Amino acid sequence: MAQAHAAATLNAPIVTRTTLVTAVAAPVVTKRIAVGTDGSYWGDAALGWAARHACVVGAELEVHQADRRYVDIPADIPTDAGIGATLRSMPMLPVRILRSGPDPVGTLVGASADADLLVLGCRGHHHGTLGVGRSVVPVVTRAHCDTVVVRGMPASLHGRTRWITAMVRGSAEDIDVLAKVAKLATSLQSKVRVVHVTPPAGPRWLPEQLGSATVLERAAARLASLAPKITPELRSLACQPPEAAVACPDTDLLVIGDTRLTDRNHLDPMTKAALYHSRSAVLVVRN
C-alpha cells in the first residue's frame, strides 16, 4: 500500500506556478549644492563647508570656479583654486566643476535655479577684513534657492559647537525657517536655539509685532510637531540688529527667513546685519 502511494506520488504531474511581478522604478531625486570659489580664504571655507554638507545630506556638489581670464586672482593661488586639495578626502562625493565666466554673480544666480542650496564665502581676494564682498548681497537677493554665506570662527565653520540658531519674527516666514532647522538639526545631530529679537526703546526698525513669549512658544510648538526629540533653547533679545547678529557666537549656523515681500532688491535690517556681523555661517531661507 505504502509502495503504491509512493509510486503514485513520483509519477504525479509537476505543476509549475508562475507569479507575475511588475517592477516600478522609483523616482531618482538628486539633491544639488552649488558653491562658488575663487581660491581665497573664504572661497576655500565655502567649498569645504559645501562639500561636508553635501556628504551629510547625500547631495551632488557643483563647484563654480572663478576664471582667471575675468577675475584678478593672485599668482600664488593654484590653477584649480585649491579645489583638488579640499576634495581629496572625499573621493565618493559626486562633483562637477565649472568655470564661472565673466559674470560671477549671474553665474551663481543661474546655478541657484537648479540647486537646492547655494553656498558662497563672505568675501574674496580683494576685499578688506571687514564687511562682505561686493557679490554677496546681489547673490543673496537674487538667488532662487536657500543661500548660505560662509563666515565666522574656525570652530563654527567645522560644526564643532553642535548648535543651530534660528531667528524667528512671529511672521509667516517662521514656518519655513523652523522646518529647515528641524531637518538640519536632525541630520547634523545638533542642538537648537530659537531667538526672537525686539527693538529697544527708541526709533523702531521693526513694525509692531507679537510679544517674544508668544512668538517663542509658537516656535517651540512648531518644532515639537516637526522633530519631537528636539528641545530648543528659547531666547528673547531686546537690541539692534548688529547686536543681535553677534549675540549667539557659540553656533555653527544662523538661520534666518527671507522677508523681502515688497522690495526684492534689498535685504531687511536683521538679515543684512547677520550677513555682515554673524560669528557663524548664515543660512537665508527662501520663501
CORDALIN-V508771 format. One record per residue. N is the residue number from 1. RES is the residue in one small letter. OMEGA is omega in whole degrees, -180 to 180 (NA if undefined). Layout:
# CORDALIN-V508771
n = (N;N)
res = (RES;RES)
omega = (OMEGA;OMEGA)
This chain:
# CORDALIN-V508771
n = (1;2;3;4;5;6;7;8;9;10;11;12;13;14;15;16;17;18;19;20;21;22;23;24;25;26;27;28;29;30;31;32;33;34;35;36;37;38;39;40;41;42;43;44;45;46;47;48;49;50;51;52;53;54;55;56;57;58;59;60;61;62;63;64;65;66;67;68;69;70;71;72;73;74;75;76;77;78;79;80;81;82;83;84;85;86;87;88;89;90;91;92;93;94;95;96;97;98;99;100;101;102;103;104;105;106;107;108;109;110;111;112;113;114;115;116;117;118;119;120;121;122;123;124;125;126;127;128;129;130;131;132;133;134;135;136;137;138;139;140;141;142;143;144;145;146;147;148;149;150;151;152;153;154;155;156;157;158;159;160;161;162;163;164;165;166;167;168;169;170;171;172;173;174;175;176;177;178;179;180;181;182;183;184;185;186;187;188;189;190;191;192;193;194;195;196;197;198;199;200;201;202;203;204;205;206;207;208;209;210;211;212;213;214;215;216;217;218;219;220;221;222;223;224;225;226;227;228;229;230;231;232;233;234;235;236;237;238;239;240;241;242;243;244;245;246;247;248;249;250;251;252;253;254;255;256;257;258;259;260;261;262;263;264;265;266;267;268;269;270;271;272;273;274;275;276;277;278;279;280;281;282;283;284;285;286;287)
res = (m;a;q;a;h;a;a;a;t;l;n;a;p;i;v;t;r;t;t;l;v;t;a;v;a;a;p;v;v;t;k;r;i;a;v;g;t;d;g;s;y;w;g;d;a;a;l;g;w;a;a;r;h;a;c;v;v;g;a;e;l;e;v;h;q;a;d;r;r;y;v;d;i;p;a;d;i;p;t;d;a;g;i;g;a;t;l;r;s;m;p;m;l;p;v;r;i;l;r;s;g;p;d;p;v;g;t;l;v;g;a;s;a;d;a;d;l;l;v;l;g;c;r;g;h;h;h;g;t;l;g;v;g;r;s;v;v;p;v;v;t;r;a;h;c;d;t;v;v;v;r;g;m;p;a;s;l;h;g;r;t;r;w;i;t;a;m;v;r;g;s;a;e;d;i;d;v;l;a;k;v;a;k;l;a;t;s;l;q;s;k;v;r;v;v;h;v;t;p;p;a;g;p;r;w;l;p;e;q;l;g;s;a;t;v;l;e;r;a;a;a;r;l;a;s;l;a;p;k;i;t;p;e;l;r;s;l;a;c;q;p;p;e;a;a;v;a;c;p;d;t;d;l;l;v;i;g;d;t;r;l;t;d;r;n;h;l;d;p;m;t;k;a;a;l;y;h;s;r;s;a;v;l;v;v;r;n)
omega = (180;180;-180;179;179;180;180;180;-180;-176;-179;180;-180;179;179;-179;-178;178;179;179;178;-179;178;-178;178;178;180;-180;-179;175;-180;175;178;-179;176;178;175;-180;177;180;-178;172;176;-180;178;179;179;179;-178;-179;179;180;178;177;-178;-175;179;-177;171;-180;178;-175;177;-174;178;-177;-179;180;-176;-177;180;-179;-179;-175;-177;177;-179;-179;-180;179;178;-177;-179;-179;-178;-173;-176;-178;-179;-173;-178;-179;177;-173;169;-179;-177;174;-174;178;-174;-177;-177;180;179;179;-178;178;177;178;-178;-179;-179;-176;173;-179;177;-176;175;179;-176;176;-175;-174;-167;175;-179;-177;180;176;180;179;-174;-179;-169;-177;177;179;-178;-178;-175;-176;-179;-179;176;-177;174;173;-173;178;174;-178;-179;-179;-179;179;-178;174;-174;-178;-180;175;170;-178;179;173;178;-174;-176;-178;-177;-179;-178;-178;-180;-180;-178;176;179;-180;179;-180;-180;-178;178;-179;-175;-178;-178;172;-174;173;178;-175;173;-176;172;-179;176;178;-178;179;-176;174;176;174;177;-175;178;177;-177;-178;-180;-179;-178;177;178;179;179;179;178;178;180;179;-179;-177;-174;-177;-178;174;-173;169;-178;-176;177;-179;174;-175;177;-177;180;178;179;-177;-178;-174;-178;-176;-178;179;178;-175;175;-175;-176;-177;179;-177;-177;-175;-177;-179;-175;-177;-179;178;176;-174;-177;179;180;179;178;-180;-177;-168;-174;177;179;174;-177;175;176;-175;179;-179;NA)
